[in-house]
Each structure stands twice: as C-alpha cells, then as structure tokens.
Amino acid sequence: MLSFYPLTPRLYGPRNDGRCGVAKQPMLKFVSVGKEMPEKREAGQRKDDFAEIYGEYARDKAAEQSGRCSQCGVPYCQSHCPLHNNIPDWLKLTAEGRLREAYDLSQATNTFPEICGRICPQDRLCEGNCVIEQSGHGTVTIGSVEKYITDTAFDQGWVMPIAPSVERIESVGIIGAGPGGLAAADMLRRAGFQVTIYDRYDRSGGLMMYGIPGFKLEKEVVVRRNKQLEDGGVRFELNCDVGRDISLEEIRQEHDFVIIATGVYKSRELQGPGAGAEGIVRAIDYLTASNRKSFGDDVPEFDSGELNAEGKRVVVIGGGDTAMDCVRTATRQGATSVKCLYRRDKANMPGSMREVNNAEEEGVDFVWLSAPKGFSAANNTVDGVMVQKMRLGAPDVTGRQSPELIENADYVEGADMVITALGFSPEDLPTLWETPELEVTRWGTIKTNFHTHETELPGVFAVGDIVRGASLVVWAIRDGREAAEAIIQQAALRQSVAAE
C-alpha cells in the first residue's frame, strides 16, 4: 500500500581520463577507505551525563563514508529496511555533496529519518545486511549518514513546514502519540485531513519520549518533530486516557476514521519466591522516572530512591534493547555496580550488539547463561537474586539454542535494586474500552487487515506494537504510513461514490 519513492538511476559519464561510457567513481571506495563511525565520547566521560554518545560527521567525512557504498544491483540494505528506504541512492547523493537532494529522498520514505538514524538497530537491519559487510570490508555507516543528512536539513532550513495544498473536511482521531501515530498524523495532515491525537501522557512521543534514554535519543529531537506537527495543524489532546476520560465510541462519533496506536505497556512479570519484595521494579517505570527527571519534572519515586540507582548494586534481568537502556541508565545514575542477567550467551542476545558493546565499555557486567529463580529479601526489601546457571541445548522453533538448567549450580547474586526488562504485552483494550467487538488475536494484539491495517470495526485502523507485539520504532513508522495511505484511498473512494 505504501508508495515508495522510485530508485534514482545510476549516473554514468566520462572518467577523469576522458574515456566515456564508464561509471564515475564517487562510490565504490570500500577497498581503499575503511569504515569510520562518528567520534564516540570516551566511556568515562559519557557516564557522567545523558547526552548522546556519538558526535556528528563533518561534511567531508559524511561524503567519504557514503562513498564506500558498492551501489550493488540488489541492495540488501534497502530490502532489509522495514521502510525500504532508498539507501544506495541517498548515499550516492551524499557522496556527491548533494545533501538537500539526499534529504528529500530520505524523507520520501521515512517520516522521521533523524530518529531512525539514532535508534534503529542498524546492525540487525540495513548495516547488518550490507554486501561489503558480508565480504569483510566493514559495513557502510548508514545510520550515522541518515542522522547527519536530516540534522543538516534542519540546520539549513530545508525541512519544510506542513502546509496542505487543500484542506479536507474528513477528520481522523489517532489514539496514541508514539511513532506509529505520529507518522500517520504527518502523512494525513499533509494530505489535508483534520487530525487529532489523543494520548494518556502529558507529552507527545510515547516511548521515544519516556522509554528511550537521552544518550540514545536526545529529547529535543522528538520535541522538534512534535512542534512541526502542532504548527502544521495537528491537534493534541494530552493527559487523555481513552476508556476513562473519553470512550472509543465517542472518538468514533467525532471522527470519520480512527487509528489505534497505543503501543504495548503491560510489563511481563517474574514469578518465584520473593517476587513481591520492595526494590524489584519494572523497566518502564524506571526509565520513565529517569526521563521525567531529565525534563525537570517532580518525580517523588525518583527522589525517594525507589526508582533511582544511585549508590546501589543493580541487577537487570533481560537481554533486549530495553535491558540495555536500563543498565546504561543505572551506570549514569551512580550505581555502585550494574549486572545484567541473561539466560543465553552474548551471541544469542536479542538486543543490538552495538548497544551491548557500549554497555560493556561503560562498566556493565554481563552474567551470561543465568536466569532468576527467585529473590532473597530482608524485611521485605530485596537483597539478592537467586540465580540458576544455564547451558545452551538444542535449537528451538526459531533456530536459537534453548537454555537448559544446570543442576546444583544455583547461587545468590547480591542486589539492592532489581529491574525486570522481560518485554511488554498488550493491555486488554476490548475490556478497558468496553468494546468487545474489537477483535484481538490469542496474544491480545488487535487483529487487522494485513495490507490496510483496518480492524473489524469499519473505519477503525490499528498500527505498531498493539498489532505486532513489542517491536521496533521503524516498524511502527511503516505501519502508520501504510494506514494513512489506506485512509487517503478510502476517503477518495467515498468522495467518488458520493459524486456519482
């Protein structure tokens, strides 16, 4: 459904020696030019603040690194990007110094390229599937170039305000101000629709605002996009909890179309002895408190020490990107020690390997092949994690080796604070919203049409994690854009039928 920007033609012309008909060579430099990331601050320095850890490319360095692209005939980087961004083409434009064109091409398929350039797990997506990476030359630094292009576009004033050429009478209500909802709002508003976003929190951005730490995504980057949407005519109804402050039915009565983009916020809980002890906290609560504090908000749970790792032995349970956010936040808060328990080994972690390496540089101790059995506590306050040692056995249905318990190898890992980062599940929206006709899957996610994202309720669409389960920001952006396009097409069809 999503109309992707067409690939630009490969450019041909005379070589420097005057011979014609052979490709120019601002590209294909991967043999002579090595991979070079933007400068990364030293671990000891960056542990003292929540600023982003990577610097920005200079113009010449961005061109040089873009010029390493092999311009392969089948661009696996593009096919493994959920948005199918035209990566080889905007790398070529960057190598040639045509940055404004590079930005236009990047923005054509991605609503928030500066955000994806910062937080996408490129090592699992575009960069991990780069042809020259597979051949041993080191991947093209796609994410860093993407970030550089869009940051430059903002600095140079190339990012145009949202200004629809025609205002439409149709309105769309979007429930959830995370990446899926914001991406849909951007496309719909540009098409002239009247858009209102409803969100339970006091700031727009969802997990980009409250779940992802500033050292990965500085909040001004998200605020800047929120302001662009607001200035472009998108209306935000914040501190509005659907099901409590307004019903889904009322939103449906108010708007011609509705998009559900709530995300998934229900944390998976640990069971076992001592699981209810004080000092065992959920990752989402911990990260939200830290991010709110960075805004200068009054956060009693942080000030009391309940959600503050300062001076504590911290153990984080989990192996995904959220766990990495927690361990790296704890080091910055001044924890005396930070350990991460994961039941498999490093090679089998689901999180970004780049984030794991950053955490190791910052002093996080990874305890591989370890799983919690329960918790020890004194006066109902946690003082340790009962750890079971594991080994890897036969592969499971996903192909990953399954962890197996090693008998009589249990021990207790001392801890003053335990953060559980075991993933998220969907809330029971049909019950919360008193809408039993909203169909869900056996996992509790909303059931939608695969192509249009429309639910069983006419005119109601759903996108992002509430459909996929806990996933990546880039997938939510794709879903939001596809749902927006489906709505644009439905509105055009309705208009055509009404005109007959």
CORCORNOR-V459841 format. One record per residue. RES is the residue in one small letter. PSI is psi as a letter, one per 20 degrees, with the letter a starting at -180 (none if undefined). OMEGA is omega in whole degrees, 0 to 359 (* if undefined). BURIAL is + if it has 9 or more other ideal C-beta (glycine too) atoms within 8 Angstrom, else -. Layout:
((RES;PSI;OMEGA;BURIAL) (RES;PSI;OMEGA;BURIAL))
//
This chain:
((m;h;184;-) (l;p;181;-) (s;o;182;-) (f;q;180;-) (y;p;183;-) (p;q;176;-) (l;p;175;-) (t;q;182;-) (p;q;173;-) (r;p;187;-) (l;p;181;-) (y;q;180;-) (g;a;184;-) (p;q;172;-) (r;r;177;+) (n;h;180;-) (d;j;175;-) (g;i;178;-) (r;p;186;-) (c;r;172;-) (g;j;179;-) (v;q;185;-) (a;p;168;-) (k;q;184;-) (q;m;166;-) (p;i;184;-) (m;a;174;+) (l;k;183;+) (k;j;186;+) (f;h;179;+) (v;h;184;-) (s;i;182;-) (v;p;181;+) (g;r;175;-) (k;p;178;+) (e;o;177;-) (m;r;170;-) (p;q;182;+) (e;p;179;-) (k;p;180;-) (r;q;179;+) (e;q;184;-) (a;g;181;+) (g;h;179;-) (q;g;187;-) (r;i;179;+) (k;i;183;+) (d;i;181;-) (d;r;181;-) (f;j;178;-) (a;q;178;+) (e;q;188;+) (i;i;181;-) (y;q;175;+) (g;a;181;-) (e;q;172;-) (y;q;163;+) (a;r;185;-) (r;g;182;+) (d;h;181;-) (k;h;177;+) (a;g;179;+) (a;g;181;+) (e;g;182;+) (q;h;176;+) (s;h;181;+) (g;i;176;+) (r;i;182;+) (c;p;182;+) (s;i;180;+) (q;l;185;-) (c;q;184;-) (g;h;176;-) (v;n;186;-) (p;n;181;+) (y;h;176;+) (c;g;181;+) (q;g;183;+) (s;h;178;+) (h;j;173;+) (c;p;180;+) (p;h;179;+) (l;i;184;+) (h;l;178;+) (n;q;182;+) (n;m;191;+) (i;g;181;+) (p;h;184;+) (d;g;178;+) (w;i;170;+) (l;g;179;+) (k;g;179;+) (l;h;178;+) (t;g;179;+) (a;h;180;+) (e;j;180;-) (g;j;182;-) (r;m;191;-) (l;h;180;+) (r;g;177;+) (e;h;177;-) (a;g;178;+) (y;g;180;+) (d;g;181;+) (l;h;178;+) (s;g;182;+) (q;h;183;+) (a;h;182;+) (t;i;184;+) (n;o;181;+) (t;h;185;+) (f;m;183;+) (p;h;180;+) (e;h;177;+) (i;g;178;+) (c;h;178;+) (g;h;180;+) (r;g;192;+) (i;i;176;+) (c;q;173;+) (p;m;185;+) (q;h;180;+) (d;i;176;+) (r;i;186;-) (l;d;188;+) (c;g;185;+) (e;h;180;+) (g;i;181;+) (n;j;178;+) (c;p;183;+) (v;g;182;+) (i;h;172;+) (e;g;181;+) (q;h;181;-) (s;j;174;-) (g;j;182;-) (h;i;183;+) (g;p;187;-) (t;q;167;+) (v;p;183;+) (t;m;188;+) (i;g;183;+) (g;g;181;+) (s;h;177;+) (v;g;179;+) (e;g;177;+) (k;g;182;+) (y;g;182;+) (i;g;186;+) (t;h;175;+) (d;h;177;+) (t;g;179;+) (a;g;177;+) (f;g;181;+) (d;h;184;-) (q;i;180;-) (g;k;180;-) (w;i;181;+) (v;o;187;+) (m;q;174;-) (p;q;175;-) (i;o;184;+) (a;n;182;-) (p;p;178;+) (s;h;179;-) (v;p;175;-) (e;p;178;-) (r;q;180;+) (i;i;182;-) (e;q;179;+) (s;q;180;+) (v;p;173;+) (g;p;181;+) (i;p;181;+) (i;o;181;+) (g;p;183;+) (a;k;174;+) (g;a;186;+) (p;h;179;+) (g;g;179;+) (g;g;181;+) (l;h;179;+) (a;g;178;+) (a;g;180;+) (a;g;180;+) (d;g;182;+) (m;g;182;+) (l;g;180;+) (r;h;178;+) (r;h;178;+) (a;i;175;+) (g;j;179;+) (f;q;174;+) (q;p;190;+) (v;p;173;+) (t;p;178;+) (i;p;177;+) (y;p;179;+) (d;q;184;+) (r;i;184;-) (y;r;184;+) (d;i;176;-) (r;q;178;+) (s;q;177;+) (g;i;179;+) (g;c;181;+) (l;h;176;+) (m;h;181;+) (m;g;188;+) (y;i;184;+) (g;h;183;+) (i;p;183;+) (p;q;182;+) (g;h;181;+) (f;i;172;+) (k;h;183;+) (l;n;179;+) (e;p;192;-) (k;h;178;+) (e;h;179;-) (v;g;179;+) (v;g;180;+) (v;h;181;+) (r;g;178;+) (r;h;177;+) (n;g;180;+) (k;h;178;-) (q;g;179;+) (l;g;181;+) (e;g;178;-) (d;h;181;-) (g;j;174;+) (g;j;175;+) (v;p;181;+) (r;p;180;-) (f;p;172;+) (e;n;183;-) (l;r;186;+) (n;k;183;-) (c;o;184;+) (d;o;180;-) (v;p;185;+) (g;h;177;+) (r;g;182;-) (d;h;179;-) (i;q;182;-) (s;r;175;+) (l;h;180;+) (e;h;177;-) (e;h;178;-) (i;h;178;+) (r;h;178;+) (q;h;184;-) (e;h;189;-) (h;q;177;+) (d;h;179;-) (f;q;178;+) (v;p;174;+) (i;p;176;+) (i;o;182;+) (a;l;189;+) (t;i;188;+) (g;a;177;+) (v;p;186;+) (y;i;181;-) (k;o;184;-) (s;q;174;+) (r;p;187;+) (e;q;173;-) (l;q;175;+) (q;r;178;-) (g;r;180;+) (p;p;176;-) (g;j;186;+) (a;i;181;+) (g;j;183;-) (a;q;175;+) (e;q;181;-) (g;i;174;+) (i;o;188;+) (v;q;179;+) (r;q;181;-) (a;g;184;+) (i;h;178;+) (d;g;182;+) (y;g;182;+) (l;h;179;+) (t;g;179;+) (a;g;180;+) (s;g;180;+) (n;h;177;+) (r;h;180;+) (k;h;180;+) (s;h;176;+) (f;i;184;-) (g;j;179;-) (d;q;172;-) (d;o;183;-) (v;n;184;+) (p;h;182;-) (e;h;176;+) (f;g;183;+) (d;h;180;-) (s;i;182;-) (g;i;182;-) (e;g;181;-) (l;k;180;+) (n;p;185;+) (a;i;185;+) (e;p;176;-) (g;j;185;-) (k;q;168;+) (r;o;187;+) (v;p;173;+) (v;p;177;+) (v;p;182;+) (i;o;180;+) (g;r;183;+) (g;j;181;+) (g;a;182;+) (d;h;178;+) (t;h;177;+) (a;g;179;+) (m;h;177;+) (d;h;182;+) (c;g;183;+) (v;h;182;+) (r;h;173;+) (t;g;182;+) (a;h;178;+) (t;h;181;+) (r;h;178;+) (q;i;176;+) (g;k;175;-) (a;q;179;+) (t;h;174;-) (s;q;178;-) (v;p;178;+) (k;q;179;+) (c;p;177;+) (l;p;176;+) (y;p;190;+) (r;i;175;+) (r;a;179;+) (d;r;184;+) (k;h;183;-) (a;h;184;-) (n;j;179;+) (m;q;177;+) (p;i;183;-) (g;r;180;+) (s;p;179;+) (m;h;177;-) (r;g;179;+) (e;h;176;+) (v;g;180;+) (n;h;177;-) (n;g;179;+) (a;g;178;+) (e;g;177;+) (e;h;183;-) (e;j;172;+) (g;j;178;+) (v;p;180;+) (d;o;179;-) (f;p;179;+) (v;n;186;+) (w;q;176;-) (l;l;182;+) (s;p;181;+) (a;q;180;+) (p;p;176;+) (k;h;181;+) (g;a;185;+) (f;q;173;+) (s;q;185;+) (a;q;173;+) (a;p;183;-) (n;l;178;-) (n;k;176;-) (t;p;185;+) (v;p;174;+) (d;j;177;+) (g;r;176;+) (v;p;175;+) (m;o;189;+) (v;p;172;+) (q;p;177;+) (k;q;184;+) (m;r;168;+) (r;r;181;-) (l;p;180;+) (g;b;182;-) (a;q;178;-) (p;q;175;-) (d;a;185;-) (v;h;179;-) (t;i;182;-) (g;i;178;-) (r;q;179;-) (q;p;182;+) (s;p;177;+) (p;p;178;+) (e;q;183;-) (l;p;171;-) (i;o;184;+) (e;q;174;-) (n;k;178;-) (a;j;182;-) (d;q;173;+) (y;r;180;-) (v;p;177;+) (e;o;181;+) (g;q;182;-) (a;p;172;+) (d;i;180;+) (m;p;179;+) (v;p;180;+) (i;p;180;+) (t;p;181;+) (a;m;188;+) (l;j;180;+) (g;r;186;+) (f;q;177;+) (s;q;179;+) (p;q;171;+) (e;r;180;+) (d;m;186;-) (l;g;179;+) (p;h;179;+) (t;g;182;-) (l;h;184;-) (w;j;180;+) (e;l;180;-) (t;m;183;+) (p;i;180;-) (e;i;175;-) (l;o;188;+) (e;p;178;-) (v;r;177;+) (t;r;179;-) (r;i;175;-) (w;i;180;-) (g;i;176;+) (t;q;183;+) (i;p;180;+) (k;p;182;-) (t;r;170;+) (n;p;187;-) (f;h;185;-) (h;g;187;-) (t;i;183;+) (h;j;178;+) (e;p;178;+) (t;a;175;+) (e;i;176;-) (l;o;182;+) (p;p;178;-) (g;j;179;+) (v;p;182;+) (f;r;176;+) (a;q;185;+) (v;r;172;+) (g;b;188;+) (d;h;180;+) (i;i;174;+) (v;g;186;+) (r;i;198;+) (g;r;184;+) (a;p;185;-) (s;b;186;-) (l;q;177;-) (v;g;183;+) (v;h;177;+) (w;h;178;+) (a;g;177;+) (i;g;179;+) (r;g;181;+) (d;g;181;+) (g;g;179;+) (r;g;180;+) (e;g;178;+) (a;h;179;+) (a;g;180;+) (e;h;178;+) (a;h;178;+) (i;g;178;+) (i;g;180;+) (q;g;178;+) (q;g;180;+) (a;h;178;+) (a;h;179;-) (l;g;177;-) (r;g;181;-) (q;h;180;-) (s;g;179;-) (v;g;180;-) (a;h;182;-) (a;i;182;-) (e;none;*;-))
//
